[in-house]
Amino acid sequence: MQSVTDEIALNLDEHGVYRVGGTRVTLDSIVKAFQRGATPEEIVQDYSSLSLQDVYQAIGYYLKHSAELANYFDTRKRQEAEMLSSNSEQWSPKGLRDRLHSRAAANSRFYPGQLGQT
């Protein structure tokens, strides 16, 4: 019996993050969508830079190597939590309305008569 080997379009970047299909889309994003019940076709609709083949291969790789990838996903989850907590003030919706009005007022100097119009 002859065995067939196919290359998976999965690259580990300089930050230790798996990217799919030569894009910036992470393996984490694909797996999270898949775990939420998204089909590969739906995932491709959400990430138009990916091909259907790349998504199927990434999901297949994840399913076949989930035990080996467990530490990777734990590390990524921890990094995400750290990033969110360290930037929570910057990303807080508190004061968002004031910041947007301030930005709109600053832009109105360049585009007079536009502030307050819908």
Backbone atoms as SQL, in Angstrom:
CREATE TABLE atoms (id INTEGER PRIMARY KEY, chain TEXT, resi INTEGER, resn TEXT, atom TEXT, x REAL, y REAL, z REAL);
INSERT INTO atoms VALUES
  (1, 'A', 1, 'MET', 'N', 0.844, -1.185, 0.000),
  (2, 'A', 1, 'MET', 'CA', 0.000, 0.000, 0.000),
  (3, 'A', 1, 'MET', 'C', 0.885, 1.242, 0.000),
  (4, 'A', 2, 'GLN', 'N', 0.555, 2.165, -0.860),
  (5, 'A', 2, 'GLN', 'CA', 1.333, 3.392, -0.983),
  (6, 'A', 2, 'GLN', 'C', 0.743, 4.458, -0.078),
  (7, 'A', 3, 'SER', 'N', 1.604, 5.143, 0.633),
  (8, 'A', 3, 'SER', 'CA', 1.144, 6.194, 1.534),
  (9, 'A', 3, 'SER', 'C', 1.269, 7.548, 0.844),
  (10, 'A', 4, 'VAL', 'N', 0.310, 8.431, 1.122),
  (11, 'A', 4, 'VAL', 'CA', 0.288, 9.768, 0.535),
  (12, 'A', 4, 'VAL', 'C', 0.507, 10.775, 1.649),
  (13, 'A', 5, 'THR', 'N', 1.402, 11.691, 1.419),
  (14, 'A', 5, 'THR', 'CA', 1.680, 12.741, 2.395),
  (15, 'A', 5, 'THR', 'C', 1.349, 14.085, 1.773),
  (16, 'A', 6, 'ASP', 'N', 0.619, 14.901, 2.522),
  (17, 'A', 6, 'ASP', 'CA', 0.246, 16.221, 2.037),
  (18, 'A', 6, 'ASP', 'C', 0.736, 17.251, 3.046),
  (19, 'A', 7, 'GLU', 'N', 1.241, 18.351, 2.560),
  (20, 'A', 7, 'GLU', 'CA', 1.745, 19.409, 3.437),
  (21, 'A', 7, 'GLU', 'C', 0.587, 20.229, 3.987),
  (22, 'A', 8, 'ILE', 'N', 0.630, 20.493, 5.291),
  (23, 'A', 8, 'ILE', 'CA', -0.392, 21.302, 5.956),
  (24, 'A', 8, 'ILE', 'C', 0.056, 22.760, 5.905),
  (25, 'A', 9, 'ALA', 'N', -0.851, 23.651, 5.536),
  (26, 'A', 9, 'ALA', 'CA', -0.543, 25.081, 5.461),
  (27, 'A', 9, 'ALA', 'C', -0.659, 25.699, 6.850),
  (28, 'A', 10, 'LEU', 'N', 0.284, 25.315, 7.716),
  (29, 'A', 10, 'LEU', 'CA', 0.290, 25.785, 9.097),
  (30, 'A', 10, 'LEU', 'C', 1.711, 26.221, 9.420),
  (31, 'A', 11, 'ASN', 'N', 1.876, 27.485, 9.795),
  (32, 'A', 11, 'ASN', 'CA', 3.208, 28.032, 10.057),
  (33, 'A', 11, 'ASN', 'C', 3.278, 28.585, 11.466),
  (34, 'A', 12, 'LEU', 'N', 4.388, 28.338, 12.131),
  (35, 'A', 12, 'LEU', 'CA', 4.642, 28.892, 13.458),
  (36, 'A', 12, 'LEU', 'C', 5.406, 30.196, 13.272),
  (37, 'A', 13, 'ASP', 'N', 4.815, 31.330, 13.704),
  (38, 'A', 13, 'ASP', 'CA', 5.480, 32.621, 13.492),
  (39, 'A', 13, 'ASP', 'C', 6.518, 32.906, 14.573),
  (40, 'A', 14, 'GLU', 'N', 7.143, 34.070, 14.485),
  (41, 'A', 14, 'GLU', 'CA', 8.224, 34.439, 15.409),
  (42, 'A', 14, 'GLU', 'C', 7.753, 34.608, 16.848),
  (43, 'A', 15, 'HIS', 'N', 6.433, 34.720, 17.061),
  (44, 'A', 15, 'HIS', 'CA', 5.886, 34.860, 18.410),
  (45, 'A', 15, 'HIS', 'C', 5.390, 33.527, 18.954),
  (46, 'A', 16, 'GLY', 'N', 5.596, 32.457, 18.197),
  (47, 'A', 16, 'GLY', 'CA', 5.150, 31.139, 18.634),
  (48, 'A', 16, 'GLY', 'C', 3.671, 30.894, 18.410),
  (49, 'A', 17, 'VAL', 'N', 3.086, 31.603, 17.442),
  (50, 'A', 17, 'VAL', 'CA', 1.663, 31.487, 17.145),
  (51, 'A', 17, 'VAL', 'C', 1.503, 30.777, 15.801),
  (52, 'A', 18, 'TYR', 'N', 0.621, 29.766, 15.785),
  (53, 'A', 18, 'TYR', 'CA', 0.344, 29.066, 14.535),
  (54, 'A', 18, 'TYR', 'C', -0.577, 29.903, 13.659),
  (55, 'A', 19, 'ARG', 'N', -0.153, 30.122, 12.409),
  (56, 'A', 19, 'ARG', 'CA', -0.933, 30.842, 11.403),
  (57, 'A', 19, 'ARG', 'C', -1.333, 29.857, 10.307),
  (58, 'A', 20, 'VAL', 'N', -2.511, 30.058, 9.746),
  (59, 'A', 20, 'VAL', 'CA', -3.061, 29.115, 8.769),
  (60, 'A', 20, 'VAL', 'C', -2.994, 29.683, 7.356),
  (61, 'A', 21, 'GLY', 'N', -2.561, 28.849, 6.423),
  (62, 'A', 21, 'GLY', 'CA', -2.621, 29.175, 5.000),
  (63, 'A', 21, 'GLY', 'C', -1.826, 30.381, 4.571),
  (64, 'A', 22, 'GLY', 'N', -0.731, 30.690, 5.244),
  (65, 'A', 22, 'GLY', 'CA', 0.060, 31.854, 4.866),
  (66, 'A', 22, 'GLY', 'C', -0.630, 33.171, 5.154),
  (67, 'A', 23, 'THR', 'N', -1.642, 33.152, 6.029),
  (68, 'A', 23, 'THR', 'CA', -2.377, 34.370, 6.390),
  (69, 'A', 23, 'THR', 'C', -2.045, 34.752, 7.829),
  (70, 'A', 24, 'ARG', 'N', -2.693, 35.786, 8.321),
  (71, 'A', 24, 'ARG', 'CA', -2.534, 36.191, 9.715),
  (72, 'A', 24, 'ARG', 'C', -3.542, 35.484, 10.631),
  (73, 'A', 25, 'VAL', 'N', -4.428, 34.680, 10.048),
  (74, 'A', 25, 'VAL', 'CA', -5.450, 33.974, 10.825),
  (75, 'A', 25, 'VAL', 'C', -4.782, 32.891, 11.660),
  (76, 'A', 26, 'THR', 'N', -5.099, 32.860, 12.946),
  (77, 'A', 26, 'THR', 'CA', -4.469, 31.900, 13.841),
  (78, 'A', 26, 'THR', 'C', -5.229, 30.580, 13.885),
  (79, 'A', 27, 'LEU', 'N', -4.490, 29.539, 14.215),
  (80, 'A', 27, 'LEU', 'CA', -5.100, 28.234, 14.420),
  (81, 'A', 27, 'LEU', 'C', -6.130, 28.324, 15.536),
  (82, 'A', 28, 'ASP', 'N', -5.846, 29.140, 16.540),
  (83, 'A', 28, 'ASP', 'CA', -6.765, 29.340, 17.671),
  (84, 'A', 28, 'ASP', 'C', -8.138, 29.800, 17.177),
  (85, 'A', 29, 'SER', 'N', -8.142, 30.750, 16.253),
  (86, 'A', 29, 'SER', 'CA', -9.399, 31.294, 15.739),
  (87, 'A', 29, 'SER', 'C', -10.214, 30.228, 15.025),
  (88, 'A', 30, 'ILE', 'N', -9.526, 29.424, 14.227),
  (89, 'A', 30, 'ILE', 'CA', -10.208, 28.352, 13.490),
  (90, 'A', 30, 'ILE', 'C', -10.788, 27.333, 14.470),
  (91, 'A', 31, 'VAL', 'N', -9.988, 26.924, 15.440),
  (92, 'A', 31, 'VAL', 'CA', -10.421, 25.898, 16.396),
  (93, 'A', 31, 'VAL', 'C', -11.574, 26.418, 17.257),
  (94, 'A', 32, 'LYS', 'N', -11.499, 27.664, 17.701),
  (95, 'A', 32, 'LYS', 'CA', -12.593, 28.225, 18.506),
  (96, 'A', 32, 'LYS', 'C', -13.895, 28.240, 17.717),
  (97, 'A', 33, 'ALA', 'N', -13.824, 28.647, 16.461),
  (98, 'A', 33, 'ALA', 'CA', -15.018, 28.671, 15.614),
  (99, 'A', 33, 'ALA', 'C', -15.556, 27.258, 15.424),
  (100, 'A', 34, 'PHE', 'N', -14.672, 26.317, 15.188),
  (101, 'A', 34, 'PHE', 'CA', -15.069, 24.919, 15.006),
  (102, 'A', 34, 'PHE', 'C', -15.723, 24.372, 16.278),
  (103, 'A', 35, 'GLN', 'N', -15.153, 24.695, 17.427),
  (104, 'A', 35, 'GLN', 'CA', -15.712, 24.225, 18.702),
  (105, 'A', 35, 'GLN', 'C', -17.067, 24.857, 19.004),
  (106, 'A', 36, 'ARG', 'N', -17.307, 26.053, 18.474),
  (107, 'A', 36, 'ARG', 'CA', -18.621, 26.699, 18.633),
  (108, 'A', 36, 'ARG', 'C', -19.659, 26.110, 17.683),
  (109, 'A', 37, 'GLY', 'N', -19.218, 25.229, 16.782),
  (110, 'A', 37, 'GLY', 'CA', -20.149, 24.576, 15.879),
  (111, 'A', 37, 'GLY', 'C', -20.120, 25.081, 14.457),
  (112, 'A', 38, 'ALA', 'N', -19.201, 25.982, 14.136),
  (113, 'A', 38, 'ALA', 'CA', -19.107, 26.496, 12.768),
  (114, 'A', 38, 'ALA', 'C', -18.558, 25.422, 11.836),
  (115, 'A', 39, 'THR', 'N', -19.099, 25.356, 10.653),
  (116, 'A', 39, 'THR', 'CA', -18.584, 24.438, 9.645),
  (117, 'A', 39, 'THR', 'C', -17.377, 25.084, 8.962),
  (118, 'A', 40, 'PRO', 'N', -16.540, 24.286, 8.298),
  (119, 'A', 40, 'PRO', 'CA', -15.419, 24.887, 7.560),
  (120, 'A', 40, 'PRO', 'C', -15.889, 25.935, 6.552),
  (121, 'A', 41, 'GLU', 'N', -17.035, 25.695, 5.919),
  (122, 'A', 41, 'GLU', 'CA', -17.572, 26.664, 4.958),
  (123, 'A', 41, 'GLU', 'C', -17.916, 27.990, 5.640),
  (124, 'A', 42, 'GLU', 'N', -18.484, 27.923, 6.838),
  (125, 'A', 42, 'GLU', 'CA', -18.806, 29.146, 7.580),
  (126, 'A', 42, 'GLU', 'C', -17.536, 29.864, 8.032),
  (127, 'A', 43, 'ILE', 'N', -16.536, 29.097, 8.403),
  (128, 'A', 43, 'ILE', 'CA', -15.264, 29.695, 8.829),
  (129, 'A', 43, 'ILE', 'C', -14.627, 30.451, 7.659),
  (130, 'A', 44, 'VAL', 'N', -14.661, 29.873, 6.467),
  (131, 'A', 44, 'VAL', 'CA', -14.116, 30.545, 5.278),
  (132, 'A', 44, 'VAL', 'C', -14.883, 31.828, 4.977),
  (133, 'A', 45, 'GLN', 'N', -16.184, 31.827, 5.232),
  (134, 'A', 45, 'GLN', 'CA', -16.959, 33.051, 5.029),
  (135, 'A', 45, 'GLN', 'C', -16.513, 34.148, 5.996),
  (136, 'A', 46, 'ASP', 'N', -16.161, 33.760, 7.221),
  (137, 'A', 46, 'ASP', 'CA', -15.703, 34.739, 8.211),
  (138, 'A', 46, 'ASP', 'C', -14.269, 35.193, 7.969),
  (139, 'A', 47, 'TYR', 'N', -13.455, 34.324, 7.396),
  (140, 'A', 47, 'TYR', 'CA', -12.044, 34.617, 7.129),
  (141, 'A', 47, 'TYR', 'C', -11.788, 34.424, 5.638),
  (142, 'A', 48, 'SER', 'N', -12.108, 35.421, 4.871),
  (143, 'A', 48, 'SER', 'CA', -12.055, 35.305, 3.409),
  (144, 'A', 48, 'SER', 'C', -10.635, 35.106, 2.867),
  (145, 'A', 49, 'SER', 'N', -9.618, 35.356, 3.667),
  (146, 'A', 49, 'SER', 'CA', -8.246, 35.150, 3.205),
  (147, 'A', 49, 'SER', 'C', -7.864, 33.670, 3.213),
  (148, 'A', 50, 'LEU', 'N', -8.694, 32.830, 3.835),
  (149, 'A', 50, 'LEU', 'CA', -8.415, 31.399, 3.902),
  (150, 'A', 50, 'LEU', 'C', -9.114, 30.649, 2.774),
  (151, 'A', 51, 'SER', 'N', -8.520, 29.548, 2.386),
  (152, 'A', 51, 'SER', 'CA', -9.188, 28.661, 1.437),
  (153, 'A', 51, 'SER', 'C', -9.889, 27.559, 2.230),
  (154, 'A', 52, 'LEU', 'N', -10.882, 26.960, 1.614),
  (155, 'A', 52, 'LEU', 'CA', -11.609, 25.876, 2.268),
  (156, 'A', 52, 'LEU', 'C', -10.671, 24.719, 2.580),
  (157, 'A', 53, 'GLN', 'N', -9.755, 24.451, 1.682),
  (158, 'A', 53, 'GLN', 'CA', -8.775, 23.386, 1.894),
  (159, 'A', 53, 'GLN', 'C', -7.938, 23.655, 3.136),
  (160, 'A', 54, 'ASP', 'N', -7.476, 24.899, 3.313),
  (161, 'A', 54, 'ASP', 'CA', -6.663, 25.252, 4.478),
  (162, 'A', 54, 'ASP', 'C', -7.433, 25.028, 5.773),
  (163, 'A', 55, 'VAL', 'N', -8.709, 25.389, 5.785),
  (164, 'A', 55, 'VAL', 'CA', -9.521, 25.240, 6.995),
  (165, 'A', 55, 'VAL', 'C', -9.724, 23.764, 7.321),
  (166, 'A', 56, 'TYR', 'N', -10.065, 22.969, 6.321),
  (167, 'A', 56, 'TYR', 'CA', -10.224, 21.531, 6.553),
  (168, 'A', 56, 'TYR', 'C', -8.925, 20.914, 7.064),
  (169, 'A', 57, 'GLN', 'N', -7.802, 21.294, 6.478),
  (170, 'A', 57, 'GLN', 'CA', -6.522, 20.751, 6.925),
  (171, 'A', 57, 'GLN', 'C', -6.194, 21.177, 8.345),
  (172, 'A', 58, 'ALA', 'N', -6.455, 22.435, 8.681),
  (173, 'A', 58, 'ALA', 'CA', -6.178, 22.929, 10.036),
  (174, 'A', 58, 'ALA', 'C', -7.036, 22.199, 11.063),
  (175, 'A', 59, 'ILE', 'N', -8.314, 21.999, 10.748),
  (176, 'A', 59, 'ILE', 'CA', -9.206, 21.281, 11.666),
  (177, 'A', 59, 'ILE', 'C', -8.759, 19.825, 11.794),
  (178, 'A', 60, 'GLY', 'N', -8.414, 19.212, 10.677),
  (179, 'A', 60, 'GLY', 'CA', -7.925, 17.833, 10.714),
  (180, 'A', 60, 'GLY', 'C', -6.661, 17.706, 11.544),
  (181, 'A', 61, 'TYR', 'N', -5.750, 18.659, 11.375),
  (182, 'A', 61, 'TYR', 'CA', -4.511, 18.648, 12.159),
  (183, 'A', 61, 'TYR', 'C', -4.822, 18.784, 13.641),
  (184, 'A', 62, 'TYR', 'N', -5.709, 19.707, 13.966),
  (185, 'A', 62, 'TYR', 'CA', -6.112, 19.901, 15.368),
  (186, 'A', 62, 'TYR', 'C', -6.715, 18.619, 15.940),
  (187, 'A', 63, 'LEU', 'N', -7.619, 17.987, 15.208),
  (188, 'A', 63, 'LEU', 'CA', -8.268, 16.771, 15.705),
  (189, 'A', 63, 'LEU', 'C', -7.260, 15.639, 15.894),
  (190, 'A', 64, 'LYS', 'N', -6.315, 15.533, 14.994),
  (191, 'A', 64, 'LYS', 'CA', -5.328, 14.455, 15.075),
  (192, 'A', 64, 'LYS', 'C', -4.283, 14.712, 16.156),
  (193, 'A', 65, 'HIS', 'N', -3.978, 15.975, 16.413),
  (194, 'A', 65, 'HIS', 'CA', -2.884, 16.322, 17.334),
  (195, 'A', 65, 'HIS', 'C', -3.358, 17.115, 18.552),
  (196, 'A', 66, 'SER', 'N', -4.612, 16.968, 18.941),
  (197, 'A', 66, 'SER', 'CA', -5.160, 17.794, 20.025),
  (198, 'A', 66, 'SER', 'C', -4.402, 17.614, 21.339),
  (199, 'A', 67, 'ALA', 'N', -3.949, 16.407, 21.630),
  (200, 'A', 67, 'ALA', 'CA', -3.193, 16.187, 22.872),
  (201, 'A', 67, 'ALA', 'C', -1.863, 16.945, 22.836),
  (202, 'A', 68, 'GLU', 'N', -1.205, 16.915, 21.675),
  (203, 'A', 68, 'GLU', 'CA', 0.074, 17.622, 21.534),
  (204, 'A', 68, 'GLU', 'C', -0.113, 19.140, 21.566),
  (205, 'A', 69, 'LEU', 'N', -1.264, 19.615, 21.100),
  (206, 'A', 69, 'LEU', 'CA', -1.527, 21.056, 21.035),
  (207, 'A', 69, 'LEU', 'C', -2.110, 21.614, 22.330),
  (208, 'A', 70, 'ALA', 'N', -2.416, 20.761, 23.298),
  (209, 'A', 70, 'ALA', 'CA', -3.056, 21.214, 24.540),
  (210, 'A', 70, 'ALA', 'C', -2.224, 22.286, 25.245),
  (211, 'A', 71, 'ASN', 'N', -0.920, 22.087, 25.354),
  (212, 'A', 71, 'ASN', 'CA', -0.065, 23.088, 26.007),
  (213, 'A', 71, 'ASN', 'C', -0.044, 24.394, 25.231),
  (214, 'A', 72, 'TYR', 'N', -0.019, 24.286, 23.899),
  (215, 'A', 72, 'TYR', 'CA', -0.040, 25.485, 23.058),
  (216, 'A', 72, 'TYR', 'C', -1.311, 26.292, 23.325),
  (217, 'A', 73, 'PHE', 'N', -2.460, 25.629, 23.323),
  (218, 'A', 73, 'PHE', 'CA', -3.727, 26.336, 23.542),
  (219, 'A', 73, 'PHE', 'C', -3.819, 26.899, 24.959),
  (220, 'A', 74, 'ASP', 'N', -3.287, 26.186, 25.954),
  (221, 'A', 74, 'ASP', 'CA', -3.266, 26.710, 27.324),
  (222, 'A', 74, 'ASP', 'C', -2.419, 27.976, 27.399),
  (223, 'A', 75, 'THR', 'N', -1.265, 27.939, 26.753),
  (224, 'A', 75, 'THR', 'CA', -0.379, 29.107, 26.740),
  (225, 'A', 75, 'THR', 'C', -1.052, 30.285, 26.048),
  (226, 'A', 76, 'ARG', 'N', -1.696, 30.043, 24.907),
  (227, 'A', 76, 'ARG', 'CA', -2.375, 31.110, 24.174),
  (228, 'A', 76, 'ARG', 'C', -3.521, 31.699, 24.990),
  (229, 'A', 77, 'LYS', 'N', -4.257, 30.849, 25.699),
  (230, 'A', 77, 'LYS', 'CA', -5.364, 31.318, 26.531),
  (231, 'A', 77, 'LYS', 'C', -4.834, 32.203, 27.664),
  (232, 'A', 78, 'ARG', 'N', -3.723, 31.792, 28.259),
  (233, 'A', 78, 'ARG', 'CA', -3.099, 32.572, 29.331),
  (234, 'A', 78, 'ARG', 'C', -2.591, 33.913, 28.798),
  (235, 'A', 79, 'GLN', 'N', -1.968, 33.907, 27.619),
  (236, 'A', 79, 'GLN', 'CA', -1.473, 35.150, 27.009),
  (237, 'A', 79, 'GLN', 'C', -2.625, 36.098, 26.703),
  (238, 'A', 80, 'GLU', 'N', -3.732, 35.550, 26.222),
  (239, 'A', 80, 'GLU', 'CA', -4.901, 36.371, 25.920),
  (240, 'A', 80, 'GLU', 'C', -5.447, 37.023, 27.184),
  (241, 'A', 81, 'ALA', 'N', -5.543, 36.247, 28.263),
  (242, 'A', 81, 'ALA', 'CA', -6.048, 36.780, 29.532),
  (243, 'A', 81, 'ALA', 'C', -5.130, 37.876, 30.059),
  (244, 'A', 82, 'GLU', 'N', -3.818, 37.666, 29.966),
  (245, 'A', 82, 'GLU', 'CA', -2.853, 38.674, 30.424),
  (246, 'A', 82, 'GLU', 'C', -2.967, 39.954, 29.608),
  (247, 'A', 83, 'MET', 'N', -3.102, 39.806, 28.290),
  (248, 'A', 83, 'MET', 'CA', -3.208, 40.978, 27.424),
  (249, 'A', 83, 'MET', 'C', -4.482, 41.757, 27.732),
  (250, 'A', 84, 'LEU', 'N', -5.593, 41.045, 27.905),
  (251, 'A', 84, 'LEU', 'CA', -6.856, 41.721, 28.198),
  (252, 'A', 84, 'LEU', 'C', -6.805, 42.430, 29.544),
  (253, 'A', 85, 'SER', 'N', -6.222, 41.788, 30.551),
  (254, 'A', 85, 'SER', 'CA', -6.177, 42.418, 31.877),
  (255, 'A', 85, 'SER', 'C', -5.216, 43.597, 31.907),
  (256, 'A', 86, 'SER', 'N', -4.112, 43.517, 31.177),
  (257, 'A', 86, 'SER', 'CA', -3.152, 44.619, 31.200),
  (258, 'A', 86, 'SER', 'C', -3.628, 45.815, 30.375),
  (259, 'A', 87, 'ASN', 'N', -4.591, 45.600, 29.487),
  (260, 'A', 87, 'ASN', 'CA', -5.101, 46.686, 28.655),
  (261, 'A', 87, 'ASN', 'C', -6.565, 47.000, 28.931),
  (262, 'A', 88, 'SER', 'N', -7.084, 46.515, 30.045),
  (263, 'A', 88, 'SER', 'CA', -8.514, 46.683, 30.313),
  (264, 'A', 88, 'SER', 'C', -8.925, 48.154, 30.388),
  (265, 'A', 89, 'GLU', 'N', -8.079, 48.998, 30.925),
  (266, 'A', 89, 'GLU', 'CA', -8.405, 50.426, 31.023),
  (267, 'A', 89, 'GLU', 'C', -8.459, 51.061, 29.634),
  (268, 'A', 90, 'GLN', 'N', -7.516, 50.692, 28.793),
  (269, 'A', 90, 'GLN', 'CA', -7.456, 51.239, 27.439),
  (270, 'A', 90, 'GLN', 'C', -8.666, 50.807, 26.613),
  (271, 'A', 91, 'TRP', 'N', -9.133, 49.570, 26.824),
  (272, 'A', 91, 'TRP', 'CA', -10.240, 49.027, 26.037),
  (273, 'A', 91, 'TRP', 'C', -11.583, 49.135, 26.739),
  (274, 'A', 92, 'SER', 'N', -11.610, 49.829, 27.850),
  (275, 'A', 92, 'SER', 'CA', -12.838, 49.965, 28.619),
  (276, 'A', 92, 'SER', 'C', -13.849, 50.844, 27.881),
  (277, 'A', 93, 'PRO', 'N', -15.121, 50.445, 27.880),
  (278, 'A', 93, 'PRO', 'CA', -16.138, 51.286, 27.249),
  (279, 'A', 93, 'PRO', 'C', -16.455, 52.529, 28.076),
  (280, 'A', 94, 'LYS', 'N', -15.951, 52.571, 29.323),
  (281, 'A', 94, 'LYS', 'CA', -16.180, 53.723, 30.192),
  (282, 'A', 94, 'LYS', 'C', -15.582, 54.970, 29.534),
  (283, 'A', 95, 'GLY', 'N', -16.402, 55.970, 29.355),
  (284, 'A', 95, 'GLY', 'CA', -15.954, 57.222, 28.750),
  (285, 'A', 95, 'GLY', 'C', -15.874, 57.183, 27.232),
  (286, 'A', 96, 'LEU', 'N', -16.342, 56.101, 26.630),
  (287, 'A', 96, 'LEU', 'CA', -16.258, 55.967, 25.181),
  (288, 'A', 96, 'LEU', 'C', -17.025, 57.074, 24.470),
  (289, 'A', 97, 'ARG', 'N', -18.227, 57.364, 24.947),
  (290, 'A', 97, 'ARG', 'CA', -19.049, 58.403, 24.315),
  (291, 'A', 97, 'ARG', 'C', -18.317, 59.748, 24.316),
  (292, 'A', 98, 'ASP', 'N', -17.694, 60.094, 25.456),
  (293, 'A', 98, 'ASP', 'CA', -16.953, 61.357, 25.541),
  (294, 'A', 98, 'ASP', 'C', -15.764, 61.369, 24.588),
  (295, 'A', 99, 'ARG', 'N', -15.041, 60.248, 24.503),
  (296, 'A', 99, 'ARG', 'CA', -13.895, 60.173, 23.599),
  (297, 'A', 99, 'ARG', 'C', -14.337, 60.313, 22.149),
  (298, 'A', 100, 'LEU', 'N', -15.463, 59.683, 21.795),
  (299, 'A', 100, 'LEU', 'CA', -15.967, 59.783, 20.420),
  (300, 'A', 100, 'LEU', 'C', -16.414, 61.203, 20.089),
  (301, 'A', 101, 'HIS', 'N', -17.108, 61.854, 21.038),
  (302, 'A', 101, 'HIS', 'CA', -17.526, 63.247, 20.811),
  (303, 'A', 101, 'HIS', 'C', -16.316, 64.161, 20.691),
  (304, 'A', 102, 'SER', 'N', -15.309, 63.920, 21.496),
  (305, 'A', 102, 'SER', 'CA', -14.087, 64.707, 21.440),
  (306, 'A', 102, 'SER', 'C', -13.402, 64.538, 20.085),
  (307, 'A', 103, 'ARG', 'N', -13.350, 63.307, 19.617),
  (308, 'A', 103, 'ARG', 'CA', -12.735, 63.039, 18.315),
  (309, 'A', 103, 'ARG', 'C', -13.553, 63.682, 17.203),
  (310, 'A', 104, 'ALA', 'N', -14.878, 63.604, 17.304),
  (311, 'A', 104, 'ALA', 'CA', -15.743, 64.204, 16.289),
  (312, 'A', 104, 'ALA', 'C', -15.569, 65.717, 16.267),
  (313, 'A', 105, 'ALA', 'N', -15.445, 66.317, 17.454),
  (314, 'A', 105, 'ALA', 'CA', -15.249, 67.765, 17.528),
  (315, 'A', 105, 'ALA', 'C', -13.922, 68.159, 16.886),
  (316, 'A', 106, 'ALA', 'N', -12.878, 67.364, 17.123),
  (317, 'A', 106, 'ALA', 'CA', -11.578, 67.648, 16.520),
  (318, 'A', 106, 'ALA', 'C', -11.662, 67.523, 14.999),
  (319, 'A', 107, 'ASN', 'N', -12.399, 66.530, 14.524),
  (320, 'A', 107, 'ASN', 'CA', -12.549, 66.343, 13.077),
  (321, 'A', 107, 'ASN', 'C', -13.408, 67.430, 12.453),
  (322, 'A', 108, 'SER', 'N', -14.311, 68.030, 13.247),
  (323, 'A', 108, 'SER', 'CA', -15.195, 69.056, 12.688),
  (324, 'A', 108, 'SER', 'C', -14.410, 70.295, 12.256),
  (325, 'A', 109, 'ARG', 'N', -13.212, 70.454, 12.798),
  (326, 'A', 109, 'ARG', 'CA', -12.366, 71.555, 12.346),
  (327, 'A', 109, 'ARG', 'C', -11.947, 71.348, 10.899),
  (328, 'A', 110, 'PHE', 'N', -11.826, 70.083, 10.511),
  (329, 'A', 110, 'PHE', 'CA', -11.433, 69.760, 9.148),
  (330, 'A', 110, 'PHE', 'C', -12.634, 69.614, 8.226),
  (331, 'A', 111, 'TYR', 'N', -13.794, 69.246, 8.823),
  (332, 'A', 111, 'TYR', 'CA', -15.028, 69.053, 8.064),
  (333, 'A', 111, 'TYR', 'C', -16.154, 69.844, 8.709),
  (334, 'A', 112, 'PRO', 'N', -16.158, 71.158, 8.578),
  (335, 'A', 112, 'PRO', 'CA', -17.162, 71.980, 9.254),
  (336, 'A', 112, 'PRO', 'C', -18.595, 71.581, 8.862),
  (337, 'A', 113, 'GLY', 'N', -19.486, 71.660, 9.833),
  (338, 'A', 113, 'GLY', 'CA', -20.881, 71.371, 9.596),
  (339, 'A', 113, 'GLY', 'C', -21.240, 69.912, 9.685),
  (340, 'A', 114, 'GLN', 'N', -20.291, 69.028, 9.947),
  (341, 'A', 114, 'GLN', 'CA', -20.574, 67.590, 9.990),
  (342, 'A', 114, 'GLN', 'C', -20.908, 67.089, 11.390),
  (343, 'A', 115, 'LEU', 'N', -20.508, 67.795, 12.424),
  (344, 'A', 115, 'LEU', 'CA', -20.746, 67.343, 13.795),
  (345, 'A', 115, 'LEU', 'C', -22.236, 67.350, 14.108),
  (346, 'A', 116, 'GLY', 'N', -22.713, 66.221, 14.621),
  (347, 'A', 116, 'GLY', 'CA', -24.101, 66.124, 15.027),
  (348, 'A', 116, 'GLY', 'C', -25.043, 65.676, 13.936),
  (349, 'A', 117, 'GLN', 'N', -24.562, 65.554, 12.700),
  (350, 'A', 117, 'GLN', 'CA', -25.421, 65.079, 11.616),
  (351, 'A', 117, 'GLN', 'C', -25.415, 63.568, 11.574),
  (352, 'A', 118, 'THR', 'N', -26.548, 62.981, 11.153),
  (353, 'A', 118, 'THR', 'CA', -26.627, 61.526, 11.025),
  (354, 'A', 118, 'THR', 'C', -26.759, 61.131, 9.586);
